[in-house]
Amino acid sequence: MSGAQVKPSSSYINVPPAAAKPAPNCTLVIFGAHGDLTKRLLIPALYNLIGAKLLPDGFRLLGVDRVEGDDTSWRYELRDTMEEFTKDRTAEFYTPVIDGGTWNWLTDHAHHVKADFTDDADIERLRDMVSGNVVFYCAVAARFLSVIGDQLGKAGLLEQKDGAFRRLVVEKPFGANLGSSQALNKALLARADESQIYRIDHFLGKETVQNILAFRFGNGIFEPLWRREYTDHIQVTAAETVGVERRGAFYEPTGALCDMVPNHLFTLLSMVTTDPPNSFNAESVRSMKQAFLESLQPVRPENVVRGQYAAGSVRGRDVKAYRESPGVAPDSDTETFIAMKLEAESWRWSGVPFYLRTGKCMSGRRTEVVVHFKQAPYAIFQDTPVDRLAPNNLAFNIQPKQGITFGISAKVPGPRMDLAGVAMAFRYEDSFRQEPNVGYETLIYDCLVGDATLFQRADNIDASWAVVDPALQQWATGRSPPDLYVAGTDGPEAAAMLLRRDGREWTSIAS
Ligand code: BG6
């Protein structure tokens, strides 16, 4: 498509952010103080929240870890990682300079606690260090989530007394299938109320993902088309150029389906497909999402394609096969690519297929949801048969491009009435000032102020696993080797066939 660009009205330019108030005084306890998540995402997000004046003077950060350390050494370690962001202009979270005042504010409020959360005496020591409002953030491997919940519960640290809140933030993966996610939810709910548990899906922290709801429900003209009468199908893509890198030990037992589908891809899909909630509060939004997830039919294993990258080249960079990565078995059957077709039984979506795919080492980096509308019924143009009219589609570009692209047909200049597909594009950077953002700012702030709208409820998680469970169960019955694809391509041929057999094509990734 050519790129005819429509600029939004200038009255939209640089709208200041809505005046948000600083969060209430509280202590944020992070388990996993030395981990990658803390250093690369949580600390930069806190730094940005301080810059936006959204943390209160009575904020305290306790970084808990078994690793030896003290306040000074931890601060140096955090600073080193922050400085990496100032050096690499191409880095996603590029930060030109670290503001001294903001950084000092953060480190003055941050303390290192050497403690082992499996040790009762250490947890009791932690209990003596906190009072009032406390958020416990589990930035640790998934196998420790229920352990931390248990330990905090046993020590009375999750009891909410005298108007103070106690919250527990858990990261994905939430279990590895329906059974284990139910068990994890049960274990956490034995120690805390659902309203105290904040299950993070970091895709919901992305502005562009939140904008899907703003676009759909803040504009009156699209919703009438958002149904089976006008929608042909919907595609969700999360294509990455990176490989498994140093994460083999985590990825090997996980694979692309569990890593990305019931969490991130379903989050994207449900933002696009959910019915309008009555208000933008946590229960309304999550209940509408739940209604959609429950309408999704369990996937049919024959509608699932698994792939694994073989050696190849991604954007000019030579890449070794997945099986040669550190921590990966030489005969591994773990999938690094997955594509599937899903269907929903609902008044709105019955008969509209949803095609989802995600993979590592693909031809390009692109996360998007594309709503493909039905073809015009009849071509009035003499030389243009209806099957040559480009059907309209609307793409929510999540990353790296951030915006919305509308695919339409337009007349090619000249004496003939020839049509060509063109694009109308809205780009965030054209209309709004770019604020520093690593994607966790809104999520941390929302948790501190008690707004769970962007977090997953227990039933959302279980309903998502229920959809993919038939595939997981089938794979568990024996070897099911994935199809190999050359690194730097768009996945195995079977993924293309999944759509071709329905007379459709995937949207291109690399362009
Ligand atoms: C994580 C997965 O949850 O999401 C990773 O574990 C994946 O494997 C990542 O690379 C993708 O997130 P983003 O924000 O980089 O698109």
Boltz pocket constraint, residues with backbone or C-beta under 6 A from the ligand:
constraints:
  - pocket:
      binder: B
      contacts: [[A, 240], [A, 259], [A, 367]]
      max_distance: 6.0
